[in-house]
Amino acid sequence: MNEYRVYHRANSSLDMVIKMNQTDEEEVSFLAQEKASQSVKLPVRLLYEDDGYYVVRINDLSPN
């Protein structure tokens, strides 16, 4: 798995481009949690998907 990240300070979000090797039959889901408080789940939205590449946006990141 490879990834690339872009942090958007203005709206406290993070975009990630993730490349995964998988078969077409496998379903993929994404989950994000705060590093300091792993019980806090963050909203994740799939923005784009094509040929094993996924672009996801994680919102409501803590400034820390």
C-alpha positions in Angstrom: 0.0 0.0 0.0 1.3 3.5 -0.9 -0.1 6.8 0.2 0.2 10.5 -0.3 -1.3 13.2 2.0 -2.3 16.8 1.8 -3.4 18.7 4.9 -5.9 21.6 4.6 -5.3 23.9 7.6 -8.2 26.2 6.6 -10.9 23.5 7.1 -9.0 21.0 9.3 -9.1 18.2 6.8 -6.7 15.8 5.3 -6.8 14.3 1.8 -5.1 11.0 1.3 -4.4 9.2 -2.0 -4.0 5.5 -1.3 -2.9 2.8 -3.7 -4.0 -0.7 -2.8 -3.4 -4.0 -4.5 -6.6 -5.9 -4.4 -9.1 -7.9 -6.4 -12.3 -6.6 -7.8 -14.3 -8.8 -5.4 -12.8 -7.2 -2.3 -14.8 -4.4 -0.6 -12.8 -1.5 0.9 -13.8 0.8 3.7 -11.9 3.5 5.5 -11.9 4.4 9.2 -10.0 7.3 10.8 -9.5 8.0 14.5 -7.7 10.6 16.6 -4.1 9.7 17.5 -4.5 11.1 21.1 -7.9 9.7 21.7 -8.4 6.5 19.6 -12.0 6.2 20.7 -12.9 9.4 18.7 -13.8 8.4 15.2 -13.4 11.1 12.5 -15.7 11.5 9.4 -14.2 10.0 6.3 -15.5 10.5 2.7 -14.4 8.7 -0.4 -13.8 11.3 -3.0 -12.5 9.2 -5.9 -11.8 5.6 -6.8 -10.2 4.1 -9.9 -8.0 1.0 -10.5 -6.9 0.5 -6.9 -6.4 4.3 -6.3 -8.6 5.8 -3.6 -8.8 9.5 -2.6 -10.3 10.0 0.9 -11.0 13.1 2.9 -10.8 13.0 6.7 -12.6 15.9 8.4 -12.7 17.5 11.9 -9.0 17.0 12.6 -7.6 18.4 15.8 -5.0 21.1 15.3 -2.7 19.0 17.5 
